Amino acid sequence: MFIVWLLNKLISIYMLAIVIYALMSWFPNAYGTAFGRFLGRIVEPFESLFNFASVGMISFAPVVALIVLGLVQGGISYLGQLLLYGF
């Protein structure tokens, strides 16, 4: 099914954006670039839902966000299988 494939690809691209945004913290002033601000507008609203996942100054919000998106992606694939092959 095209819709399931498209949703899985979009989620995979968003997961990649989260990983890149998290890795940008290793580079000074990376968030201040145009690309950093663009990723921030895309990633931060979803990642802010998981701000509870921090220990001291280390935030595990990207990890939790990736886990949640992986679960959603698996659920979409499972529903696509059910719709395609029946119950």
C-alpha positions in Angstrom: 0.0 0.0 0.0 1.3 3.3 -1.1 0.0 5.2 2.0 1.7 2.9 4.4 5.0 3.1 2.5 4.8 6.9 2.3 4.1 7.3 6.0 7.0 5.0 6.9 9.3 7.0 4.7 8.2 10.3 6.2 8.7 8.9 9.7 12.2 7.6 8.7 13.1 11.1 7.3 11.9 12.7 10.5 13.8 10.3 12.6 16.9 11.2 10.6 16.2 14.8 11.2 16.1 14.2 15.0 19.4 12.3 14.9 21.1 15.1 12.9 19.7 17.8 15.2 21.0 15.9 18.3 24.4 15.5 16.7 24.6 19.2 16.0 25.0 19.8 19.7 28.6 18.6 19.4 29.5 21.5 17.1 29.8 25.0 18.4 27.1 27.4 17.0 25.6 24.8 14.8 22.1 25.7 16.0 22.7 29.3 14.9 23.1 28.4 11.3 20.1 28.5 8.8 20.1 24.7 8.7 20.1 24.5 12.5 17.3 26.9 12.8 15.3 25.0 10.2 15.8 21.7 12.0 15.0 23.3 15.3 11.6 24.5 14.0 10.9 21.0 12.8 12.3 18.9 15.6 11.9 20.9 18.8 8.0 20.9 19.0 7.9 17.0 19.0 11.1 16.6 21.1 9.7 19.0 23.8 7.1 16.5 24.6 9.8 14.3 26.1 11.7 16.9 28.1 11.0 14.9 31.2 13.7 12.4 30.1 16.7 14.2 31.4 19.3 13.3 34.0 21.1 16.4 35.2 22.1 18.4 32.2 21.9 15.4 29.8 18.7 15.2 27.9 17.4 11.8 26.6 14.5 13.5 24.8 15.9 12.6 21.3 16.3 8.9 22.3 12.8 8.7 23.7 11.4 10.5 20.6 13.1 8.0 18.4 11.8 5.1 20.3 8.2 6.5 20.2 8.5 7.1 16.4 9.9 3.6 15.9 6.9 2.2 17.8 4.5 4.3 15.7 6.3 3.2 12.5 5.9 -0.4 13.6 2.2 0.1 14.3 1.6 1.7 10.9 3.4 -1.3 9.2 1.3 -3.7 11.2 -1.9 -2.0 10.3 -0.9 -2.0 6.7 -0.3 -5.7 6.8 -3.7 -6.2 8.4 -5.4 -4.2 5.7 -3.5 -5.8 2.9 -3.7 -9.5 4.0 -6.8 -9.3 6.2 -7.3 -10.5 9.8 
